[in-house]
Amino acid sequence: MKNFLTSDQDFRFNEILFENRNKNYGAYVLRNQEGLILQKSLLIGVAFFAAMAITPLLINSFSTKEAIPTEAPTGHVLKRVDQAPEKTPEVVKPIVPPKVNTYDSRLAIPTKNAVEVKPLTKAEKTDAVPGISTDLGNPPATVISPPNVDVPTVKVPDVAAVPKTVDNSPAIIVDVEASFNGGINSFRNKVVNNFNTGDFEGSGEMMRTTVSFIVEKDGTISNIKASGSNSQFNFEAEKTIRNIKGKWIPAKLNGENVRSYFKFPISMQFE
């Protein structure tokens, strides 16, 4: 009988492959019965898994379960509580202030047929309160004066005076410019006489620079700076002015000594 899982193509291939050979050989039989073997294996596997699935059901059907006794509930038991009936809200009656003596405190308006009204005495006004009508015969008005409250006195601390900021920067505009004690010509002669020209002799150049410095309030000078094109000449100019003896008269602004800038040009021809 031919296996239904083996196709005709595979069968013809086996016939050609084992032509003129011993067909009783195991390979030929195995190739032709391959589908039958697979079919048997499939059925055995399905039967095995079906048995595994049904076995617990069969065991449970023949076994008897013991009844587990239920325990009485323990703990708090909730009971229904009847709500109290709603009370009818009480009607609050308005407080009617007691009637007191009043007198008409409005100013009288003059009319043609004015009726003379007897003025109230001082005692009647004392026991009454001002209003828009006069109604006497009631208990005197009680005036409640507020209690005296001692208000503590708060002492304001003295505020320290803020020190005045002193501007110590050099003044640009002054009333009186700073000057050398002895005149500017005296200062120029000291610069020429004390200038070291040894490094520049024979160069034949015209050296120029402008030396700026600050004349302090006490007549001394500071922040000496030369701004020429030759650094060596600038150095000698700063050194010369720094070593000159003598004091300056500081500049004045609003009658007081102030710091101020001073510029001093220097030019020398070396042959």
C-alpha positions as CSV (number, residue, x, y, z in Angstrom):
1,M,0.0,0.0,0.0
2,K,1.4,3.4,-1.0
3,N,1.8,6.0,1.8
4,F,-0.4,9.1,1.2
5,L,2.3,11.4,2.5
6,T,4.8,10.2,-0.1
7,S,4.4,12.1,-3.4
8,D,4.6,10.4,-6.8
9,Q,7.7,12.4,-7.6
10,D,9.6,11.1,-4.6
11,F,8.6,7.5,-5.5
12,R,9.8,7.8,-9.1
13,F,13.0,9.4,-7.8
14,N,13.6,6.4,-5.5
15,E,12.9,3.9,-8.3
16,I,15.4,5.6,-10.6
17,L,17.9,5.9,-7.7
18,F,17.7,2.2,-6.8
19,E,17.3,0.8,-10.3
20,N,19.4,-2.3,-10.8
21,R,20.2,-2.4,-7.0
22,N,19.0,-4.5,-4.2
23,K,15.7,-2.9,-3.2
24,N,15.6,-4.8,-0.1
25,Y,18.4,-2.6,1.1
26,G,17.4,-0.6,4.2
27,A,17.8,2.9,2.6
28,Y,15.2,2.1,-0.1
29,V,12.7,0.9,2.5
30,L,13.3,3.9,4.8
31,R,12.8,6.4,2.0
32,N,9.6,4.8,0.8
33,Q,8.2,4.4,4.3
34,E,9.2,7.9,5.5
35,G,5.7,9.3,5.4
36,L,4.3,6.3,7.3
37,I,6.8,6.7,10.0
38,L,6.1,10.4,10.4
39,Q,2.3,9.6,10.6
40,K,2.8,7.1,13.3
41,S,5.1,9.5,15.2
42,L,2.5,12.2,15.0
43,L,-0.3,10.0,16.2
44,I,1.8,8.7,19.1
45,G,2.7,12.3,20.2
46,V,-0.9,13.5,20.0
47,A,-2.0,10.5,22.1
48,F,0.7,11.1,24.7
49,F,-0.2,14.8,25.2
50,A,-3.9,13.9,25.3
51,A,-3.3,11.4,28.0
52,M,-1.2,13.9,30.0
53,A,-4.1,16.5,29.8
54,I,-6.9,14.1,30.7
55,T,-5.1,12.3,33.6
56,P,-5.6,15.2,36.2
57,L,-9.2,15.4,35.3
58,L,-9.7,11.7,35.9
59,I,-7.9,11.9,39.2
60,N,-10.0,14.8,40.4
61,S,-13.3,13.1,39.4
62,F,-12.5,10.1,41.6
63,S,-11.2,12.0,44.6
64,T,-13.5,13.5,47.3
65,K,-12.9,16.9,48.7
66,E,-13.3,17.6,52.4
67,A,-15.6,20.4,53.3
68,I,-13.8,23.3,54.9
69,P,-15.8,24.6,57.8
70,T,-16.5,28.4,57.7
71,E,-15.5,30.3,60.7
72,A,-17.8,32.8,62.3
73,P,-17.0,36.4,61.3
74,T,-14.9,38.2,63.9
75,G,-14.2,41.9,64.4
76,H,-16.5,44.9,64.2
77,V,-20.0,44.4,62.9
78,L,-21.6,47.3,61.2
79,K,-25.1,48.1,62.4
80,R,-27.5,50.4,60.9
81,V,-28.0,53.6,62.9
82,D,-31.2,55.5,62.6
83,Q,-30.6,59.1,61.9
84,A,-32.1,61.7,64.2
85,P,-35.0,63.7,62.7
86,E,-34.0,67.1,61.4
87,K,-34.8,69.9,63.7
88,T,-36.8,72.9,62.5
89,P,-34.5,75.9,62.6
90,E,-35.3,78.5,65.1
91,V,-36.4,81.9,63.9
92,V,-34.1,84.5,65.2
93,K,-36.0,87.5,66.3
94,P,-34.4,90.9,65.6
95,I,-33.2,92.8,68.6
96,V,-35.2,95.9,69.1
97,P,-33.1,98.6,70.7
98,P,-34.8,100.3,73.7
99,K,-36.4,103.7,73.2
100,V,-34.4,106.6,74.5
101,N,-34.9,110.3,74.7
102,T,-34.2,112.1,71.5
103,Y,-34.3,115.7,70.4
104,D,-34.5,117.3,67.0
105,S,-31.0,118.5,66.2
106,R,-31.8,119.9,62.7
107,L,-31.4,123.5,62.1
108,A,-34.7,125.4,61.9
109,I,-35.6,126.7,58.4
110,P,-37.3,130.1,58.5
111,T,-40.8,130.1,57.0
112,K,-43.6,132.6,56.6
113,N,-45.9,130.9,59.2
114,A,-43.3,129.7,61.6
115,V,-44.5,128.2,64.8
116,E,-42.5,129.0,67.9
117,V,-41.0,125.9,69.4
118,K,-40.0,125.9,73.0
119,P,-36.3,125.3,73.3
120,L,-35.1,122.3,75.3
121,T,-33.3,122.9,78.5
122,K,-29.8,121.9,79.1
123,A,-30.8,119.1,81.4
124,E,-33.2,117.7,78.8
125,K,-30.5,117.7,76.1
126,T,-28.1,116.0,78.6
127,D,-30.4,113.0,79.0
128,A,-31.3,112.8,75.3
129,V,-29.4,112.0,72.1
130,P,-29.6,114.1,68.8
131,G,-32.0,112.9,66.2
132,I,-34.6,114.1,63.7
133,S,-37.5,114.3,66.1
134,T,-38.1,115.2,69.8
135,D,-39.2,112.3,71.9
136,L,-39.0,112.8,75.6
137,G,-40.3,110.7,78.5
138,N,-38.1,107.7,77.8
139,P,-35.3,106.4,80.0
140,P,-32.2,108.6,79.6
141,A,-29.7,107.5,77.0
142,T,-26.7,105.6,78.4
143,V,-23.5,106.7,76.9
144,I,-20.7,104.2,77.2
145,S,-17.3,105.7,76.9
146,P,-14.5,103.6,75.4
147,P,-11.9,102.3,77.9
148,N,-8.7,104.1,78.1
149,V,-6.0,102.2,76.3
150,D,-2.4,102.9,77.1
151,V,-0.6,103.2,73.8
152,P,3.1,102.4,74.2
153,T,5.4,105.1,73.0
154,V,7.7,103.8,70.3
155,K,11.1,105.5,70.3
156,V,12.5,106.0,66.8
157,P,16.2,105.1,66.8
158,D,18.6,107.8,65.8
159,V,19.7,107.4,62.2
160,A,23.4,107.7,61.9
161,A,24.5,110.4,59.6
162,V,25.7,109.1,56.2
163,P,29.3,110.3,55.8
164,K,29.8,112.6,52.8
165,T,31.6,111.0,50.0
166,V,34.7,112.9,49.1
167,D,35.6,113.0,45.4
168,N,39.4,112.6,45.3
169,S,39.7,112.2,41.5
170,P,41.9,114.8,39.7
171,A,39.9,117.8,38.6
172,I,39.7,118.6,34.9
173,I,38.5,122.2,35.2
174,V,40.0,124.3,38.0
175,D,39.8,127.9,39.0
176,V,43.6,128.3,39.4
177,E,46.0,125.9,37.6
178,A,48.9,124.2,39.5
179,S,52.3,125.9,39.1
180,F,55.9,125.1,40.1
181,N,57.3,126.9,43.1
182,G,59.6,129.4,41.3
183,G,57.9,129.4,38.0
184,I,57.6,127.2,35.0
185,N,60.8,128.5,33.5
186,S,62.7,127.4,36.6
187,F,61.2,123.9,36.3
188,R,62.1,123.8,32.5
189,N,65.8,124.7,33.3
190,K,66.0,122.0,35.9
191,V,64.7,119.4,33.4
192,V,67.3,120.5,30.8
193,N,70.2,120.5,33.2
194,N,69.3,117.1,34.8
195,F,68.4,115.3,31.5
196,N,70.9,112.5,30.7
197,T,71.7,112.9,27.0
198,G,74.6,110.5,26.8
199,D,72.6,107.8,25.0
200,F,71.4,110.2,22.3
201,E,74.5,112.3,21.4
202,G,75.5,112.1,17.8
203,S,72.1,110.7,16.6
204,G,71.2,114.0,14.9
205,E,67.5,113.4,15.7
206,M,64.8,115.7,17.1
207,M,63.3,113.9,20.1
208,R,59.9,114.9,21.4
209,T,57.6,113.7,24.2
210,T,54.9,115.0,26.5
211,V,55.1,114.1,30.2
212,S,51.8,114.1,32.1
213,F,51.6,113.9,35.9
214,I,49.2,114.7,38.8
215,V,49.9,117.5,41.1
216,E,48.7,116.4,44.6
217,K,47.1,118.6,47.2
218,D,50.3,118.7,49.2
219,G,52.4,119.9,46.2
220,T,54.0,116.6,45.3
221,I,53.6,114.9,41.9
222,S,52.5,111.3,41.0
223,N,51.6,109.1,38.1
224,I,54.4,110.4,35.8
225,K,53.9,109.1,32.3
226,A,55.7,110.1,29.0
227,S,53.9,109.6,25.7
228,G,56.6,110.1,23.0
229,S,57.5,107.8,20.1
230,N,60.9,106.8,21.5
231,S,60.7,104.6,24.5
232,Q,64.2,105.3,25.7
233,F,63.6,109.1,25.5
234,N,60.3,108.6,27.4
235,F,62.1,106.7,30.1
236,E,64.8,109.4,30.6
237,A,62.1,112.1,30.6
238,E,60.1,110.4,33.4
239,K,63.3,109.7,35.4
240,T,64.4,113.4,35.1
241,I,61.1,114.9,36.2
242,R,60.8,112.3,39.1
243,N,64.2,113.4,40.4
244,I,63.7,117.2,40.3
245,K,63.7,118.7,43.7
246,G,61.1,121.3,44.6
247,K,57.4,121.5,45.3
248,W,54.4,122.5,43.3
249,I,51.6,124.9,44.2
250,P,48.4,122.8,43.9
251,A,45.4,123.9,41.8
252,K,42.4,125.5,43.4
253,L,38.7,124.9,42.9
254,N,36.2,126.9,44.9
255,G,39.0,128.1,47.2
256,E,40.3,124.6,48.1
257,N,43.3,122.7,47.0
258,V,42.5,119.9,44.5
259,R,44.4,117.3,42.6
260,S,44.9,118.2,38.9
261,Y,46.6,117.0,35.8
262,F,49.7,118.8,34.4
263,K,51.3,118.3,31.0
264,F,54.9,119.3,30.2
265,P,56.2,119.0,26.6
266,I,59.9,118.2,26.1
267,S,61.8,118.5,22.8
268,M,65.6,118.2,22.2
269,Q,67.8,118.3,19.1
270,F,70.9,116.0,19.3
271,E,73.8,116.6,16.9
